[in-house]
């Protein structure tokens, strides 16, 4: 079913279908490998190869230069094809570029590129043998391509925004699941604490009073009744010991499964290869520490998705007797000397509130290490 495929795959498939359909004129015109035909074939193959390469990781292009270079190469191939074939067949190729623009550039940049492409094609139409003697045909071709390219651009822009909205919803869903894990553990811990307090305050106090009264009664009785009183006294003391042991176990079991919560955050990240080093059972006793680590992980993942243009992310959780460590690394563009934004600033503030340390390096991507004392 078509709806199972992402917008990116469908756009890539549509572009490849158009490119393959444009291969048909090559076969129809082939007689022998003349110089014009060889140039036409090279431009056609070059356009397809650039399209394939640039759409392989569409939406994750690490450098804007790569996007600009791909558009320039493709449009250069279009102008060359028009010139070699002495026709306006290149406008069909140009529709593919108009579809790619929303995924590479901002709206302003995309509109500017569309206008420049249209103007260059309009200038070239004046020298094409099929239309250079007919001004009416030139205007018709210009406005037909302008309308078709604008329509393709708008449709692609809608798909781009829908894809972004879909990915944001997916991120929110993973964040909710991760938070749900901590909330479930917190609810369990709070319930155990409430039960332990009830056992200690109610049953424990009454049993203590009972053992004291039975001990006093054992000194005031003689004979056979005294043996029964002493037996009841020993049972009451044994019951009090069991209650204290249960209360202690309830209080010691107040741990949060932070590892599972972080795994929920990493589950199903769109357009991202995820690798992690998280123990199967990574428990944290301090709720504030667990919440801080989870929120920092969430913010670092969001920064990677929105700003790093990365295709891979690595997350590691580790602990010693004295500290807990969170490590997040991506293969994106890095900080490039830019100042930390609100996200990294907020992370630093959260960590310092718990007397932790933040180490950020930016060589091949961004590498963040957060250390929290226990």
Helices and strands as residue ranges (DSSP letters): G 2-4, H 7-21, H 24-29, H 35-54, H 64-85, H 90-104, H 107-125, H 135-198, I 199-204, H 205-220, H 224-252, E 256-257, H 258-266, E 273-277, E 283-284, H 287-303, I 304-308, E 312-319, E 323-330, H 342-353, E 357-361, E 367-373
